[in-house]
Amino acid sequence: MALAAVGTTPVWAQGTAASGAQATESTDSIVQMRSEIRAADAEYLAKVRAADRVRERLVAEAWAERKKAVEAARSGASSG
């Protein structure tokens, strides 16, 4: 019996090797998918941060214009 088994892979080992290969492929695809998700998240966050900077600049400009208008109105009212 032992001589017959030499050089052959037992059936249970063949199944294990196949499932191991599938598990490796599955793990590789999961790693790839997670990498793509991280890249997409980083790209999204960069866009959000850029939009936040634009919004903050616009708000600051609007406040500066408002402040000038209020000061102009006050100086016009006090001189008249």
PEDA-V235573 format. One record per residue. N is the residue number from 1. RES is the residue in one small letter. SS is DSSP state (H for helix, E for strand, - for the rest). PHI is phi in whole degrees, 0 to 359 (none if undefined). BURIAL is + if it has 16 or more other ideal C-beta (glycine too) atoms within 10 Angstrom, else -. Layout:
((N;RES;SS;PHI;BURIAL) (N;RES;SS;PHI;BURIAL))
This chain:
((1;m;-;none;-) (2;a;H;295;-) (3;l;H;292;-) (4;a;H;291;-) (5;a;H;276;-) (6;v;-;292;-) (7;g;-;85;-) (8;t;-;243;-) (9;t;-;261;-) (10;p;-;301;-) (11;v;H;302;-) (12;w;H;296;-) (13;a;H;287;-) (14;q;H;297;-) (15;g;H;297;-) (16;t;H;294;-) (17;a;H;296;-) (18;a;H;294;-) (19;s;H;291;-) (20;g;H;295;-) (21;a;H;295;-) (22;q;H;295;-) (23;a;H;296;-) (24;t;H;295;-) (25;e;H;298;-) (26;s;H;296;-) (27;t;H;297;-) (28;d;H;299;-) (29;s;H;292;-) (30;i;H;294;-) (31;v;H;299;-) (32;q;H;298;-) (33;m;H;297;-) (34;r;H;296;-) (35;s;H;297;-) (36;e;H;295;-) (37;i;H;295;-) (38;r;H;299;-) (39;a;H;295;-) (40;a;H;295;-) (41;d;H;298;-) (42;a;H;297;-) (43;e;H;295;-) (44;y;H;298;-) (45;l;H;297;-) (46;a;H;297;-) (47;k;H;294;-) (48;v;H;297;-) (49;r;H;296;-) (50;a;H;296;-) (51;a;H;295;-) (52;d;H;297;-) (53;r;H;297;-) (54;v;H;297;-) (55;r;H;298;-) (56;e;H;298;-) (57;r;H;295;-) (58;l;H;295;-) (59;v;H;296;-) (60;a;H;298;-) (61;e;H;296;-) (62;a;H;296;-) (63;w;H;295;-) (64;a;H;295;-) (65;e;H;296;-) (66;r;H;297;-) (67;k;H;299;-) (68;k;H;297;-) (69;a;H;295;-) (70;v;H;295;-) (71;e;H;296;-) (72;a;H;294;-) (73;a;H;294;-) (74;r;H;293;-) (75;s;H;290;-) (76;g;H;290;-) (77;a;H;287;-) (78;s;H;281;-) (79;s;H;273;-) (80;g;-;268;-))
